[in-house]
């Protein structure tokens, strides 16, 4: 894992950063849908 990168992102963004592996998404449609919805909302706000 690239924990140094995760820590750098957390410090620069001043936000919680979580590492999600592909295996944690397998069979977890609720989590996958939540990630996709949040990403869509983020992109919609960036377009404004």
N, C-alpha and C positions, 0 to 999 in steps of 0.2 A: 504494500500500500504506500501511497505517497502522502504520508501524514504531514510532512513539511509543507507541501503544497496546500493541503486543506487548512492548515494553521495560517498560512499566508493569506489565503482567501478570506478566512474568518476575520483576521485582523484588518485587512484593507476594506472589506465590505461592512465591518462592524455588525455582522449578522451571524446567526447560527448556521453552520455548514455541516451537512450530513453526507456521509459517503454511503452510496447505495450500490450494491453489486447486482449484476444481472441475475444471479441466482436468487436474490431476495425478491426480485420482481416476478419470477416464474411462479405461476399459480396464484398470484396476489393481484387480481384485477382491481380491487379497491385502491390499493396503493398506486398502481400504474395510472389509473384514471385520475387520482388526486394530483399526481405529478404533472400529467398532461394538462389538466385544467388550470393548475397554478402557472404553468409555463405559458399557456395561452393568454391568461389574464395579464401576466408580466409583459408579453409581447404586445398585447393590445394597448397597454398603458405606455409603452415605449413609442408607439406609433403616433401618440397624441402630440 
